[in-house]
């Protein structure tokens, strides 16, 4: 397992990272990320907006999302989320955990 840190304002581009990894002879099967930002909504669905880059990720419905929605006072607060990347364009996150900063 390797760790990559993006510059503060750089967006996550999974397709570029997967391509670079494949060039080294490995086949990436999953990508886990930790991202700081805020949960907002688009069209009534929760999305995550990364701090710095402003990149928006769809959020895949699961128990962590339900717990996040049930936590009072998160509106407008920066949180740290950890999850796996799904898809390339648009990028979605399947959250594993979140922490209020």
N, C-alpha and C positions, 0 to 999 in steps of 0.2 A: 504494500500500500504506500502511495506517495502523497505528499501534501503540496498544494500549490496555493500561493497567496496572491490575489489580484491587487493591483494598485487601487487606491481609494475610489477613484471615479470610473474604473474600468468595468464594463458589463461582463457578465458571465456568458460565454459563447461555447456551449457544450460540444457543438459539432467541430469546432476548431481544436478543442482539447482532445477529443476522441481521435481526430485525424493525426494529431501530433503523437499521441500515444501509440497508435497503430504503426506509425513509421519506425518506432523503436522495436517492433516485433511483438508487441503485446496487444491483446484484444480486450478493451475495457468493457465490462459487463454492467457496471453501475458507477455512479458518481455521488459521493456524499459531500454535502456542503454545510457550512455554518455561515449565516448571513445576518447582519444587523439591519433593522429597518422597522417599518410599521405596517400593520394590517389595515387595509382599507377595503373598499368594495367597488366593484365594477359590474353594472347591470344586476345588482342584487347578490352577486357572488363575491366571497372573500378573495382578495388578492394580497400579495405581499410586495411592498415597495422597498427595494434595497436602499439603504442610506448611501449617500455619495453618488452612485451612478444613476439613481432613480429608476433602475430597471424594475419592471413589474413581473412577478411570477404568479401564475395561477396556483391555487392551492387545491390539492386533491382531498376530497372529503374522507375523513377517518376520525377515530376517537380523539386524537390530539387536537384536530380542528374544533371538534365539539367542546373540548375542555377549554380551548383558547377563547371561543365565543362566550363561554359561561363565566370567564374570569372578568370581574368588574374592573372598570377604570383603565382599560388598555387603549381606549380611543386616543389617538395622538401620541402615544408613548412608544419610545424606541424599545424594541425587544430583540433578543438573539434567538434565531431559530436554527435548528439542525434537522436535516432531512436528506432524502435522496432526490436526484434530478430525474425527471421523467420528460421525455420528448426533447426536441431541439428548438422548434419554432412553432408555437410559443413554448417557452420553457415553463414547466410546472414543478411544484415541489410536493413530495409526500412527506409531511412533517413527522419527525420522531420525537422532538421535544421543543420546548420554548422556555426562555428565561426572561423575566422582566428586568431591564437594566436599571 
